[in-house]
Amino acid sequence: MFFDNPADFTGRAVLVTGGTKGIGYVIAESFLAAGAEVLVCGRTSPERLPTADGRSAEFAAVDIRDAEQAKTLVETAVEKFGRLDVLVNNAGGSPDSDAATVSTRFFDKIVALNLLAPFYVAQAANAVMCGQDEGGSIINIGSVSAHDPQPGTAAYTAAKAGLLALTKALALEWAPKVRVNHITTGLIRTEAAAEVYGADGGAAVTRTLPMQRMAVPSDIAGACMFLAGPLASYVNGADLAVHGGGELPARYMALHPEM
């Protein structure tokens, strides 16, 4: 099948959770630049919204950890755009914590943000998409932590591993009208994350990456546009690794200190 422009999302409606900053902001900008109508959400109103080609994303203030607010978010998208074609479950994250001493309340909140909230929004989105002639696409933004845990990330790792499994389960249940896919992200350079990469600006971390650079948000946005578009029409239940090949094994780094 020939596509005139598989990156053209004119007439499509896209919802990006956590789309007011960082990776989500760039994802929203990218879909706007491709012609889509975009709704982003957050718990508080941002100072600025994603814009492209003179158009701005719409904004809704919600806490998607609450199932009713997640449902309202999807309803808002349909009210504004008349349809919903793409959901990008991007909201997530966690500060490091010691599993031996972390509070159960903290653990609950991290699982709620990174696993329960994506399901709440996806369930509401599916109810809309499955009634559309062309269905829809749901993309869950995951983490390499689901495959390769690091110290201090027990809650986050458990939630992201659950998100990956959830993606595969929903892909089985909601096809063929709705495709559900997952992106495994690695180290990504954003303003919020820069402080964790060390005083050298991340140079030491970069040496552990086969691509010799960290990802930037546009790398993730490009993957989202692929999965949401017609080139991925038979891609369902996939885990797309966007981590530059992962990290070189510790044993290799120990044997090659010159790197």
C-alpha positions as CSV (number, residue, x, y, z in Angstrom):
1,M,0.0,0.0,0.0
2,F,1.3,3.5,-0.9
3,F,0.9,6.4,1.5
4,D,1.1,10.0,0.3
5,N,2.6,11.2,3.6
6,P,2.6,8.7,6.5
7,A,3.6,11.6,8.8
8,D,0.5,13.7,8.1
9,F,-1.9,13.7,11.0
10,T,-4.2,16.4,9.6
11,G,-7.7,15.8,10.9
12,R,-6.6,13.5,13.7
13,A,-7.0,14.1,17.4
14,V,-4.3,13.2,19.8
15,L,-4.2,13.1,23.6
16,V,-0.8,13.3,25.4
17,T,-0.8,12.8,29.1
18,G,2.0,14.7,30.9
19,G,2.3,16.8,27.7
20,T,3.1,20.1,29.4
21,K,6.8,19.5,29.9
22,G,9.8,17.3,29.0
23,I,9.2,14.4,26.6
24,G,5.5,14.8,26.5
25,Y,5.8,18.5,25.5
26,V,7.9,17.5,22.5
27,I,5.6,14.7,21.6
28,A,2.7,17.1,21.6
29,E,4.6,19.6,19.5
30,S,5.5,17.0,17.0
31,F,1.9,15.9,16.4
32,L,0.8,19.5,16.2
33,A,3.5,20.1,13.5
34,A,2.1,17.1,11.7
35,G,-1.3,18.7,11.5
36,A,-3.1,17.0,14.5
37,E,-5.3,18.5,17.1
38,V,-3.7,17.9,20.4
39,L,-4.9,17.9,24.0
40,V,-2.4,17.7,26.9
41,C,-3.0,17.4,30.6
42,G,-1.5,18.0,34.0
43,R,-2.5,18.6,37.5
44,T,-1.7,22.4,37.2
45,S,-1.9,24.8,34.4
46,P,1.5,25.2,32.7
47,E,3.2,28.5,31.9
48,R,3.3,27.7,28.3
49,L,1.7,25.1,26.0
50,P,3.2,23.1,23.1
51,T,2.9,25.1,19.9
52,A,3.7,24.5,16.2
53,D,2.9,26.3,13.0
54,G,0.9,28.9,14.9
55,R,-1.3,26.4,16.6
56,S,-1.3,25.5,20.3
57,A,-2.3,22.3,22.2
58,E,-5.5,22.4,24.3
59,F,-5.1,21.8,28.0
60,A,-7.1,20.1,30.7
61,A,-6.3,20.1,34.4
62,V,-6.8,16.6,35.8
63,D,-5.2,14.0,38.0
64,I,-5.3,10.9,35.9
65,R,-4.6,8.7,39.0
66,D,-8.3,9.2,39.6
67,A,-10.3,7.0,37.3
68,E,-13.2,9.4,37.0
69,Q,-10.9,12.3,36.1
70,A,-9.2,10.1,33.6
71,K,-12.5,9.3,32.0
72,T,-13.4,13.0,32.0
73,L,-10.1,13.8,30.2
74,V,-11.0,11.5,27.3
75,E,-14.5,13.0,27.2
76,T,-13.0,16.5,27.0
77,A,-10.9,15.4,24.0
78,V,-14.0,14.1,22.2
79,E,-15.9,17.3,23.1
80,K,-13.1,19.5,21.7
81,F,-12.2,17.5,18.6
82,G,-15.2,15.3,17.9
83,R,-13.0,12.1,18.0
84,L,-9.9,10.6,19.5
85,D,-7.4,8.8,17.2
86,V,-4.2,8.6,19.3
87,L,-3.5,8.3,23.0
88,V,0.1,8.7,24.3
89,N,0.3,7.6,27.9
90,N,3.4,9.6,28.7
91,A,2.8,10.8,32.3
92,G,5.0,9.0,34.8
93,G,8.3,9.0,36.7
94,S,9.6,8.6,40.2
95,P,12.4,9.8,42.5
96,D,14.8,7.2,43.7
97,S,13.9,5.5,47.0
98,D,15.3,2.9,49.3
99,A,13.0,-0.2,49.1
100,A,13.9,-1.2,52.7
101,T,12.6,2.0,54.2
102,V,10.2,3.6,51.6
103,S,6.7,4.1,52.8
104,T,3.9,2.1,51.5
105,R,2.1,5.3,50.6
106,F,5.0,6.3,48.3
107,F,5.0,2.9,46.7
108,D,1.2,3.1,46.1
109,K,1.5,6.6,44.5
110,I,4.3,5.5,42.1
111,V,2.3,2.5,41.0
112,A,-0.8,4.6,40.6
113,L,1.0,7.1,38.4
114,N,2.9,4.7,36.2
115,L,0.5,1.8,35.9
116,L,-3.0,2.5,37.1
117,A,-3.4,5.9,35.5
118,P,-2.3,4.7,32.0
119,F,-5.0,1.9,32.3
120,Y,-7.7,4.3,33.4
121,V,-7.0,6.7,30.4
122,A,-6.6,3.8,28.0
123,Q,-9.9,2.1,29.0
124,A,-11.8,5.4,28.4
125,A,-9.9,6.0,25.1
126,N,-10.7,2.5,23.9
127,A,-14.4,3.0,24.5
128,V,-14.3,5.9,22.1
129,M,-11.8,4.5,19.5
130,C,-13.6,1.1,19.1
131,G,-16.7,3.0,17.9
132,Q,-14.8,4.8,15.2
133,D,-14.5,3.4,11.7
134,E,-10.7,3.7,11.7
135,G,-10.3,2.7,15.4
136,G,-7.3,4.2,17.1
137,S,-3.8,3.8,18.5
138,I,-2.7,3.8,22.1
139,I,1.0,4.2,22.9
140,N,2.4,3.5,26.4
141,I,5.7,5.2,27.3
142,G,7.7,2.8,29.3
143,S,11.3,2.5,30.6
144,V,14.3,0.3,30.3
145,S,13.8,-0.1,34.1
146,A,11.1,-2.7,33.3
147,H,13.8,-4.9,31.7
148,D,16.9,-3.8,33.7
149,P,16.2,-2.5,37.2
150,Q,18.6,-0.2,39.0
151,P,19.1,0.4,42.7
152,G,16.5,2.8,44.2
153,T,13.8,2.1,41.6
154,A,11.8,-0.8,43.0
155,A,8.4,0.9,42.9
156,Y,9.1,2.4,39.5
157,T,10.5,-0.8,38.0
158,A,7.5,-2.8,39.2
159,A,5.1,-0.3,37.8
160,K,6.8,-0.1,34.4
161,A,7.1,-3.9,34.1
162,G,3.4,-4.0,34.8
163,L,2.8,-1.4,32.1
164,L,4.7,-3.5,29.5
165,A,2.6,-6.6,30.4
166,L,-0.6,-4.5,30.4
167,T,0.2,-3.3,26.9
168,K,0.5,-6.8,25.6
169,A,-2.7,-7.9,27.3
170,L,-4.7,-4.9,26.0
171,A,-3.3,-5.5,22.5
172,L,-4.8,-9.0,22.6
173,E,-8.2,-7.8,23.8
174,W,-8.8,-4.6,21.9
175,A,-7.6,-5.5,18.4
176,P,-8.4,-5.1,15.6
177,K,-10.0,-1.7,16.0
178,V,-7.5,-0.4,18.6
179,R,-3.8,-1.1,18.5
180,V,-1.8,-0.9,21.8
181,N,2.0,-0.6,21.7
182,H,4.8,0.2,24.1
183,I,8.0,2.2,23.8
184,T,10.9,1.2,26.0
185,T,12.9,4.4,26.6
186,G,16.5,4.6,27.9
187,L,18.4,7.6,29.1
188,I,16.8,10.8,27.9
189,R,18.3,14.3,28.2
190,T,15.7,16.7,29.5
191,E,16.0,19.7,31.8
192,A,14.4,17.9,34.7
193,A,16.6,14.8,34.3
194,A,19.9,16.5,33.7
195,E,20.8,16.7,37.4
196,V,21.0,12.9,37.7
197,Y,23.7,12.6,35.1
198,G,26.6,14.0,37.1
199,A,28.7,17.1,37.3
200,D,30.3,16.4,33.9
201,G,27.0,17.0,32.2
202,G,26.5,13.3,31.4
203,A,29.8,12.7,29.6
204,A,30.6,9.6,31.7
205,V,27.1,8.2,31.2
206,T,27.3,8.8,27.5
207,R,30.4,6.6,27.3
208,T,28.3,3.6,28.4
209,L,25.9,4.0,25.4
210,P,26.6,2.4,22.0
211,M,25.1,5.5,20.2
212,Q,27.5,7.7,22.2
213,R,24.7,10.1,23.1
214,M,21.6,10.1,25.2
215,A,18.3,10.2,23.6
216,V,16.5,13.5,23.2
217,P,12.7,13.9,23.4
218,S,12.4,14.1,19.7
219,D,13.7,10.6,19.4
220,I,10.7,9.4,21.4
221,A,8.3,11.7,19.5
222,G,9.4,10.1,16.2
223,A,8.7,6.6,17.5
224,C,5.3,7.7,18.7
225,M,4.4,9.1,15.3
226,F,5.5,5.9,13.6
227,L,3.4,3.7,15.9
228,A,0.4,6.0,15.6
229,G,0.6,6.2,11.8
230,P,-0.3,4.0,8.8
231,L,3.2,2.5,8.5
232,A,2.5,0.7,11.7
233,S,-1.0,-0.5,10.8
234,Y,0.0,-4.1,11.6
235,V,2.1,-3.3,14.7
236,N,0.2,-4.3,17.8
237,G,1.4,-5.5,21.2
238,A,4.9,-4.5,20.3
239,D,7.7,-3.2,22.6
240,L,9.7,-0.8,20.5
241,A,13.1,-0.2,22.1
242,V,14.2,3.4,21.7
243,H,17.3,3.3,23.9
244,G,20.2,3.4,21.4
245,G,21.1,-0.2,22.0
246,G,20.9,-0.1,25.8
247,E,24.0,0.3,27.9
248,L,27.3,-1.5,27.5
249,P,27.7,-4.3,30.1
250,A,29.5,-3.4,33.3
251,R,32.0,-6.3,32.7
252,Y,32.9,-4.8,29.4
253,M,33.3,-1.3,30.8
254,A,35.5,-2.7,33.6
255,L,37.8,-4.4,31.0
256,H,38.0,-1.3,28.9
257,P,38.6,1.6,31.3
258,E,39.8,3.8,28.4
259,M,36.3,4.2,27.2
